[in-house]
């Protein structure tokens, strides 16, 4: 029996040693886990700081690009307004000599005796004016006697055609139509024969 008790004591001591070793291993595992958790938390913090920094940089870039685009819009809008305001300057400066000619013609009408000379002077000013407009791209529509075309003409009324060949054609032009560089800027107002 003493032998049995010694064996049980030895077994108990071994069990006790194993339990202590397991506890030490468990404590070491917990410490190691704590160290890993702390390292992971530190890594997460540094990763979070890195992402926060990247976000701040991206926001800064966005703010700068937005401000740059806003400045661009303002600048182009201002340039467009200036362009529109000065667009007719070239044509108007070319029209000034014609305006001077009209002023001279009006002044000469007050004390003129020769009606034919005034008529020729007004015709010269008219021709000069039309030539200048033609040079700027203005072109008169030829409508009378032509077939009616709703793309270029606006029918005001229709009348019985004076002859068979004028049916569905323009009989009279009430208001001339004009092209500017092959684009209609005013439709011709016409009377159509039926």
C-alpha angles and dihedrals in degrees: 000000000000087000090052091050091049090051091050090049091050091048091048090049091049090048090047091050091048092049089050091048091049090049091050091047089047091050090048090049090050091048090046090048090049090050090048091047091049090048091047090048090049090048090047090049092050090045090048090049090048092051091046090052092048090049091050090050091048091049090049091050090048093050091049093047091047091051091046091050091047090052090048091052092049092047095048091045091052091047090049092052091049091048092051092047093051098034095101095043094098095049094043092051088052090050094054095083089052089051089051089052091052090050090052091047092051091048092050092050092065095068103016121129099183110073093185092059091052090049091052091047092052090047090052091051090047092051091047090050094049092046091053091050091048090053088054091055102266114142128182119230117239103218113147111104092008124119113267112265117185090201090069107016138057115210112222096179143334129235133186108283112254089218137014093250091059095060110127089003133110109273098177137008113221095180125013121240124223140206123208109201090337094310120113110245096168128019117226114247106221145174115231127212116231 
